[in-house]
Amino acid sequence: MRLNYTRLLEGDFEKKVPMGDDFSQADFVKLLARSKAVLIRSEEDDAPIDVDRFASIISGFNLKKYRYEGGAAPRRIIPVNVPGGEDMVYTANEAPPDQLIPFHHELAQVQNPPQYLFFYCDQPSETGGETALIDSTLVYRYATDHFPEFMDKLKKYGARYVRVLPPQDDLTSPIGRSFYNTYQVKSVEEIEDKLGKIAGLEYSWLPDGCLRVTSEPIPAVRFIEEQHGESIFQWTFHNSVIAAFIGWGDSRNDRKKAVRFGNDDPMDESVLEAIANFMDVNKVSYRWQKGDIFAINNRLVMHSRNSYTGSRRVYAAMFGDVAQSTVGDDKENSNAFPMQSYKLHDPIAFGCWKLEDPENAVYNAIKCGYRRIDSACDYGNEKATGVAIKRAISEGLCTRSDLVITTKLWNTYHRPEHVPLALEKSLEDLGLDYVDEYLIHFPISMEFVPFDKKYPPEWTNLEGKMVIVPNNINETWRAMESLVEKGKVLRIGLSNFNCQHIRQVSSISRIRPASLQIECHPRLTQDKIVRFAREEGMAVTVFSPMGAASYISLNMATKNEVLFDNQVVVSIANNHQKSPGQVMLRWAIQRNTFPICKSNSIDRMRENRGLFDFYLSSDDMEQISALNQNKRYNDPGVFCEAAFGTFCPIYE
């Protein structure tokens, strides 16, 4: 049977992508991280997918079984002829057809919701009955823009959910699941023991034998950083608040009392109604066909069910994370720093190159929320950067452990005996005991310039000449490794190296390069080296993510090369109500790279961090990537000869 998938949140339902016989767990995880929700359907001339085939497809992704515990909806197990599938597939919420099931993340009212959610259509309804979807980040942005105080409180306190559960399943209610089935217990004593162990949860028995449960405070707004090496970095409205307020009403429950803030303050009903209305207006509703499968990233997408007429049979399955990952397998070298262990909680670095007032710029950047600082000996401002860091820490804006500080080994210090001296000089200027990341700035070894004679040495010796000298870069790397072993550096990496340079260093390393920093922007997408570095387990940081802007003052670019006015970028920015700069930075993040941005303006610093409440579609990404011209601005093969009379190509 031939299968295709369609991205459900991108509007083009006719755009089908073949899955292929070799569609793997890694393919699935990447697809759901990037596209969030997809429709899987057989080819038109093939028979529809049946329920056994559905179970076989999803079990092939090798995901962790998820125990349906804490849910409100009654469920029935659907038998499937698949090994291990005894309780894999069950009915979706069988609320009466005239009732709308409001938007929610599945089981967001518990501490650890499922990661992946599947729906399968065995029989579509006559009318309606769509499983409607909405991007949770879209809801977060709307709620934050319109109700900032509400969202601040929701972030701070979370939500508590209140529900009265019957002793037997009530199939007339969308929240009629019995307390025995909800908590997977067989006796009152067992449920009391289970609930008594949950800190902050409250329960009481009612005279009619029902159980009233008020949950502990549950996080209701979540920041999703990454999933198996795929960058997400998005805020989500990750809760069941609207579902509880709109849909948790029956003979036992008052929906208006079903949810409150985690500090027990009531929620403003007008705010909840406005958010619910926004969801309804902006939802994506796709008409079911027999055999259709929805695969949903439950951390990123909310779902609901429209009312319907006629008979409807839709089944569900939910899972945790991958059971045994084949995604991003680590290298055999046990001393490697695989990408999965090098997690950056903030994808945006603040760059120190060419700052007009480096002390105040770095201080203000930290004050604006930046926690990654990209420095270098060659920038000539590490003392000012160090003063800014000390000032920010002393004022309580951050701690040292909050910061990720990168600096770089300059070209004149490649000999092994000079490597530790160069780091000590940077540490002294920065006022630090260690740096988080130390990179070889360029694969160019130049004549040593004494620290006390000229610092930073820049590109020339004491006679004003650029002199390239023979050097074994492998020995330089071994000296870098010793810095890690001495605790002066947490991670070591490379900058401006090409694929062969990386291979050479990696082939002799005891500690593999943790990261690579390269020039990258829509005019220079560098697809191959980005892929190569990531497959080597390296995090990829990119400088000049907006292209030509930083190079105009150096006469290395012209104003007509600037991308802020590019029609493609501007159009996409307008669609998302964002600036062109924000779109280019978001493009970099969604390519699994970590952009460095810099500015002397506090407003621009803040703007450059406004990246976590929107997401570029696959079409957006393709349009921006199509601007590629392999245009490199920072090229020693060009500027070294023009400025110093030394021909020094490194990328060819």
N, C-alpha and C positions, 0 to 999 in steps of 0.2 A: 504494500500500500504506500503510495506516494503522498507525502505530507508537505504542506506549506504553512508559513506563519505570516500574520499580518499585524503590524504595530497598531494597537487599538487607540492610543492616545494622540496619534498624529494626523487623524482626519482622513487619510487616504485609504479607505477600506478595500480598494481594488488593487492595491500594491501588495502582491504576494511574493514571498521569498521562499524558495525550496529549502527544506530542512536537510535532505540528503540522508543516506543510510548511515553515515558516519557522524551524525549529529550527537555530540557527547555531553556529558555532565558539564564540562568546561564551557562548551558552547551555550548551554542552557543558562548557566550562572551569568555569563557575560551578557547574553541577550536580555535577561530580566533585570540586570543592573542598569543597562543602557536604555532599554525600551519600556521597562516597568510593567507592561501588560501586553500580552499578545494573544491573538486568536490562532489556534491550530486547527486546520481543516484538511481533509483528504482532497485529492484532485477531483475535479467535477465529474470525470468519467469513471472514478472509483466509487465503490460502495461507501456510505457514511461510516465513520468510526463507531464501533459498538462499545458497550460498557467494558467488556473484557479487554478490548484493544486499548481503551482509555487507561485502564489500570496498568496494562503492560507498558504503555508509553511513559507514564509518570513514574512507575517503579524503576524504569531504565535510567532515570536521572540519579538514582542512588541517593535519595534524600533521607534525612533522619525522620523516623516516625514521630508524629506529634500526637500526644494524648489529648483528646477533646475534653478538657476539664475547665469549668468556669463559665462555659457558654450558656446563653439564655434560651436558645431555640431547641425544641425537641428534635431529635434525629433518629433515623432508622438505618441500620446497617444494610448495605446493598451487597449481596454475595457476588464475588467475581472469581473467575477461574485463573488466578495468578498466584504463584507461590508467595506466601507471606502476606497475601492480600485480604486476610479474613476480616479485618476491621479498617481497611484502607479507604473504602468508598462508602458514603452515607448520603442521606437526603440533605439537600440544602434546606434553609429555613422554610418550613411549610406553613407559614402564616396564611390566613385566608386570602384569596386572590384579590379581594377588593382593597386590601391594605397595602400601603407603601412601606417597604422596609427601608428605613433611613440610612444615610451614608455612615460608614464606620470602617475602621481597620478591624479585621477579624480578631476577636478576643483581646482588643486593646484595653479592656477593663481588667486584665490580669498583668502580672509583672513581666512575663516572658511570652509575648504573642508568637504565633507561627511566622516563619519567614516567607514561605511560599504557599499559595492558595490556588487550587484548581476547581473549575466548574465544568461539568459535562452536561450537554443537553441530550436527553433521551427522547423527549417529546416537546416541541415548542408549543406555546399557547396559541390560541386563535388570534388574539390581539394583545399587545403589551407584553408584560412579563420579562422585559429586558433586564439583564444584570448590568446596571448602569455603573460607570466608573468615573472617578475624578482624581487628578493628580493632587496628592496631599500637600505638596509644596505650594500649589496654586491657592489652596484654601488657606494655608498659613499666611501667605502674602496678603491676601484679601483681609483676613482677620487682623493682622498686624498693622496694616495701613489704616484700617477704619476703626479699630478698637484696641489701641496700643495698651491702655491700662488693663483691659481684660486679659490680653495676651501676656503681659508682664506677670500678672497674678497667676495665670495658668502655668507659665514656665516655673515660677517660684514654688508654687504649692502643689501642682498637679490637680487631680480630680478624685473625688470619692463617689462611688456608685452605690445606690440604695435599691434593693430589690427584695420583694417578698416571694419566696419559692414554695410551691405546693409539694405535698408528699408524693403525688403521682403526676406524671406528665399530663399537661392540659393542652390537647391538640387544637383547641379553639383560640389559643393565645400565641402570639409570636414570641413571647418570653415565658412560655409555660413549661419549661423543662423542670422536672422535679429536683429537689435538693439531693436526692440519692444519686441521680444520674449526673447532675451538674458537678458534684464533687467526687464521683466515682467511689461511693461508699455503700455499705449494706446495712448499717445500723446507725441509730442516733448517737450511740457512744463513739462510734468511729468518726462521725462528722464533727462532733464536739472536740474530739482529740485533734483532728486536722485543723479546724478553724482556730482553735486555741493556740496553735503554734505560729500563727501569722500575726506578726507585730502590727498593731494599729487597726486590725480588723475588729469589728464589733458585730455581735449577733444576738438575737433573742428569739425565743419560741413564743408563738402566738396561740391564743386559746383554741383556734380551729386546727392546730397541728401544723400550720405553715411556719416557715423560718424566715425571719427578716435579717438580711445581711447588709451591713454597711462596710464597704471595702476599705482597706487601708489606702492612704494616698497613693495614686498610681501616676507615674509621669505621663503628661498629656501633650507635651511638645518635645519632640526628639530631634537631635542633630545627627544625621546619618553621614558618617565620614567616608566609608568605603565598604565594598563587599568583594572579598577575594581578589584584592588588587585592583579592582575597578573603582575609580574615584567617583564618589557621589557628592559629598559635601553640600547637603541640602537640609534646611529645616523642614520638618513635617508636622502637620496637625494630627499627631498620632494618638488618637483617642476614640472613645465611643460616646463622647459627650452629646453630640447631636442626636445620635441614635437613641440614647437614653431619654433625652428631653422630648423627642418627637414620638418615639416608638415604644417606650417601656410603660405602656398603659394597658391595664386589663382590669378584671374585677377585683384584683388584689393590690394593684399598684397604681399610684398617681404619677403620671409621667413628669409632671412639673416638680415633683419631689425626688426624682430618680437620680439626680446628679447635683453635686455641689463642689466648691473648691476644696482642695486638700486641707485647708485650715477651717473647714466647715462653714465658711461664708457662702451665702446663696449666690448663684449666678444670675446675671441680668437676663431676663427672658427675652427682652427685645434684641439683645446681642445674639443670643442663640437662634432666634427666629431669622435674623438677618443673615447669619452664616448659613443656615439651612436653606434659605431662599437662594443665596449665591450658588450653593452646590447644585440646586435643582436647575438653575438657569444655565450653568456651565458644564453639566454632566455630559458624558459621552454614552449614548445608548445605541447598542448594536443589536439588530434583530437576530435572534437565535435561529439556527437551522439544526436539524437532527444530525447528531454526530459532532457538533462543534465542541471545542475545548477552549476554555479561557485559562491562561497561566498568568498569575498575578503576583507581583512582588508586594507582599503584604506590608512591608516596611515603608513603601513609597506610594501606594495607591489605596484609595478608599473605594468601597463598592456598596451598592444598594440593590433593591429590586423594585421595579415598577409594578404597579397593579396590572391585572390581566383578566382576560375572559377565557373560558374553555379549560381544558385539561393541560397541565404543564408538569413535566418531570425533569428536574435539573438536579444533578447529584454533585457532591463536593468531596474534596480531599484536601488535607492540609499537612504541611510538613515543617520541620525545623530547618536547620542549615543542612549543608551537604553531609552525608554520612561518612564517606571516605573520600577526601578531596583528591581530584586529579588536576586541580586548578593551581597553576603557578608552583609546581613542584620545586622544592629547594635543590640547589646544586649539591653534588656529592661532597664537596669540601665542607667539612663540619665547622670550619672557622669562617665560613662565608657570612655575610650580612644579607640574607635574602630579603627581597622586597617586603615580604609579609612581616618581617620583624622590624622593619624600618618604617614605622607608622608616623606620619606627620598629621597632627591633629589640626593644624592650620595650613592649608595649601598655599597661602599667599606669603611671600617673603618681602620684606622692605629692603630695597637696595641702597647702598651707600655710595655708589659711583656718582660723581659729578653733583654732589649736593652743595647748594650755595651756603647753607648754614647747618653743617652736619650735626652739631650738638643738639640744637633745637629741633631739627628735622627728625632725628632718631628718637628723641624724647617724646615728641608729639606723636610719632608713629606708634610707639608703645602705648601712649595714652589713648590712641584711637583703636587699640586692640591688636596691633601686630605683635606677634611673638617670635617670628623668625626674622633675624637680621642677617643680611648678606654683606659681609665686609671683605676687605682684602688689603694687604700691605700696600699694593700699588695704588690704591685709591687715595692714600696720603691723608686720611682723616680718622685713623683708628684711635688716636688719643681723644678726639672730640666724641667719637662713638662711645668710647669707654666712659667718659664723663656722663653722657646721656644715660647709659645703662645704670650706672651707679646712682644717678639722680632718681631714675624711675623706681629702682628697688628701694631706695631710702624713703621715698614717698609712699611706698606701699602699693604702687600700681601693679607690681608683679614681684615674683621671687626669681632668683637665678634659675631655679629648676623649671620655671615656666617658659624660659627663653630657649630658643635654638639659635646659637650663634655660629655662623660660618665665617671662616677666613681662609686665605689662600697662600700657598707657597709661590714666591715670585721666581722668575726665570733665572735670576742670578744666584740662586741658592740651591741649585739642584745637586751639588756634590753632597754625599752623605754626611760629611762633617758639618756642613752648613745648614742642613735641614732643621736640627733641633735648635740651633741659634736663631734661625728665622722665626720659628714658632715662639720662642721665648720673647723675642722682640715684640711680636704681635700681642702676646699675652700681657706683657708689661704695659704696652700702650692701651690695650683694652681694659686693663685693670682686672683681669680674670685669672683664675687658677687653671682653667681648662676651657677648651672650645668644644662645641658639639660636633663640629664637622671641619675638617681641614682638607683642602683640595689642592692638587697640583694645578696651578692656574693655566699654564699652557704647556704643550709638549715641545717647548723651545728651551734649550739650555744655553745660557749666555755667560759671558765672563763675569766672575765674582767681583762685586763691588763692596769694599769694606763698609760695615754698618756706620762707623764713625766718620766716614768720608762723604757719603751721600746716601740719604735715606728719605723716602724710598728711592731706589736707584732708577726707576722707570726703565726706559728701553736702551739707555746708553751708559757707557763706562765713564770714567773720570775725564777722558779725552773727548767725550761727546760722540763716541762711536758705538754703534750696535755691533757687538762681536759674538758670533755664535761659536760655541766650543764643543768638542766631542764630550759625550757623557753617556753613561749606561743608565737609562731611565729605570731599569730594573733595580739598580742600587739605590736610586732615589726612593723608589717605592719601599724597599726594605727599611730604609731609614724612617719612612712614614709609619710603617708598621710598628717600629719600636716606640713611637710616640703614643700609640694606643696602649701598648703593653706597660708604659710608664704612667698611664692614667692622665696624660696631658690632653688627649683627644679621645672623643667617644667613637667617632667614625671617620674614615678617610675615603677620599674619592678623587675624581678627575674633573677637569674642566677644559673644554675646547679640544678634547681628544676625539679622534675618529675611530671607526670600528676596529681597525687593525691595531691602533695604539692600545685600545682596551683589551684586545686579545693578548697582546704582548704582556701587559701588566698582569692580567688575570692568570696567565699561564705559569707564572713564577710566584704568585702570591701565597702567603700563609693566611693573610687577611684580605679577602677579596674587596675590590672597590664597592663601597656602599651606594655611591651616587655619582651621577654625571651632570655637569652643568654645561649647557650649550645655548647658542643663539637660536631662537625659534619664534616664529610669528607667521601670520597668514601668507606672507610673501616668501617664507622659508620654512616649510612644514617639517622637513627632515624626518619623513616617515620611517625610513629604513633604520637610521641610528636610534630613533626613539624605540622602535620595536626591538632592535638588537640589545640595547641597554636593559630594557625591561626583561627580556628573556634571560639576560645575565643576572637578573635579580637586583638591578640598580634602580633607585629612585631617580627620576629625571627632572631636574630643575631647569627652567628656561629663562634666559635674560632677554631683554628687548622684546617682550611679548606683544608690543604694539607697533613694532617695526621701526620705521625710519625716524621717529620723533626725536630720539636722543642723539642722533648723528648729524642733524642739520647744522648745529653750531660748530661742529668739527669739520664741516665741508665734506662730509662722507655720505650725505644724502641731500635731496632737494625737497622743497615744500610740496611739490606735486606728487611725491611718493608717500606722503603721510596718509594713513588709512582712516583717520577720523572722519573724512569726507567721502570715503568710498561708498558708492551707491549700494552695494550688496550689504556692507556692514551697517550702514545707516538704516536701510530698510528692515533688517533683522532687529536692530536696536529699537526702532519705532514699534515693531510688532510686540516686543516684550516690555515696552515702556522703560527702557534702560538706555544708558549712554553707549556710544560705539566702543569706548574703552572697556566698559564692563562686559560687553559682548565678547571682545577679544580675550579678555582674561578668563571668562567662562569657557570659551572655546578651548583655551589651553588646559583648564582643569579637566574638562570632559575628554581630553585626549590622554588622560592619565599623566600629565606633566604638571609641575608646580611652578607657577610664574613668579618672577621677581618684578615688583613694580616700585616706582619711586616717585616722590613729589616733594616739593617744598611747601605745598599748599595743604593746610589741614582739611579743607573741604574736599580736595581731590583725594587725600588719604582715605577719608571716610567713604567717598564714592567708590574707590577701588576695592573696598571691602564689602560692597553691597552686591555680593555675587551668590548668596546662598539661598535666595528666595525665588529663583527662576531656573529654567532648564532649557537648553537648546535642543531642538528636535534633530533627528538624523538628517533631514533636509537642510536645516540651518547649518549643521556641521559640514555637510558636503559642499554647500555653497561657499562657505568661508575657506575651506581647504582648497577649493578650486581656484582661489586667488594666488596660489603658489606660483612663483617664478624662479625658485631657487636663488633668490636675491639675498646675498649675505652682505651685511654692512660692516661687521667686525671681523675683518679678514687680514691677518698678518701678511698674507701673500700679496696684498695690495698696499696697505698703508705703511708697512716697514720699508719697502723700496722707495715709496714716495717721500717719506719723512726722513729716513736714515740711510738710504742708499744701499740697503741690504735686502736681497731677494730671499723671502722666507715663507714659502708656501707650506701649509700643514694639512690642508683638507683634500688635496688632490691625491 
